[in-house]
Structures are given as C-alpha cells and as structure tokens.
Amino acid sequence: MKDLLTKIKGEIAAFSENADKQVENGNKAAGTRARKASLELEKLLKEFRKVSIEAAK
C-alpha cells in the first residue's frame, strides 16, 4: 500500500506542475501531460480504494 501511495503522490505532483504551466504560461504540451497524469491518477485512486476496502475487512 505504501508503494501505491508513493505513486499517487508522484502523479499528483506531476499533474499539479503541468497544470500550473498550462494555466500560467499557456503551454499546450504541459496540458497534454497534465491530462495524461489525470488518467493515471484515476487508475491509481481506484486501485487505492480497492486495497483500502480489503485492508478494512
């Protein structure tokens, strides 16, 4: 679960950095990277939910 949490934190950092670049500088490539990170975050968060529910049983 710690590895999963580390991956989630890394993707959040990548998303935040790239989203800021898109908003502040109009960097289109950063927007693409932010969207890609958001898709990966979605997968990781679903996995976290599944692992968390199993751990709570």
C-alpha positions as CSV (number, residue, x, y, z in Angstrom):
1,M,0.0,0.0,0.0
2,K,3.0,2.3,0.7
3,D,4.2,1.9,-2.9
4,L,0.7,2.7,-4.2
5,L,0.6,5.9,-2.1
6,T,4.1,6.9,-3.3
7,K,2.9,6.5,-6.9
8,I,-0.2,8.6,-6.2
9,K,1.8,11.4,-4.7
10,G,4.2,11.4,-7.6
11,E,1.3,11.6,-10.1
12,I,-0.3,14.4,-8.1
13,A,2.9,16.4,-8.2
14,A,3.3,15.8,-12.0
15,F,-0.3,16.8,-12.6
16,S,0.0,19.9,-10.5
17,E,3.2,21.1,-12.1
18,N,2.0,20.6,-15.6
19,A,-1.5,22.1,-15.0
20,D,0.2,25.2,-13.5
21,K,2.4,25.5,-16.6
22,Q,-0.7,25.3,-18.8
23,V,-2.7,27.8,-16.9
24,E,0.0,30.3,-16.2
25,N,2.0,30.1,-19.5
26,G,-0.4,28.7,-22.0
27,N,1.9,25.7,-22.5
28,K,-0.1,23.2,-24.6
29,A,2.3,20.3,-24.2
30,A,2.1,20.7,-20.4
31,G,-1.7,20.5,-20.7
32,T,-1.3,17.2,-22.6
33,R,1.0,15.9,-19.8
34,A,-1.5,17.0,-17.1
35,R,-4.4,15.2,-18.8
36,K,-2.2,12.0,-19.1
37,A,-1.3,12.3,-15.4
38,S,-5.0,12.7,-14.5
39,L,-5.9,9.5,-16.3
40,E,-3.1,7.7,-14.4
41,L,-4.3,9.2,-11.2
42,E,-7.8,7.9,-11.8
43,K,-6.4,4.3,-12.2
44,L,-4.2,4.6,-9.1
45,L,-7.0,6.0,-7.0
46,K,-9.4,3.2,-8.0
47,E,-6.7,0.7,-7.0
48,F,-6.2,2.5,-3.7
49,R,-9.9,2.3,-3.0
50,K,-9.9,-1.4,-3.7
51,V,-6.8,-2.1,-1.5
52,S,-8.2,0.1,1.3
53,I,-11.5,-1.7,1.4
54,E,-9.7,-5.1,1.5
55,A,-7.5,-3.8,4.4
56,A,-10.5,-2.6,6.3
57,K,-12.1,-6.1,6.3
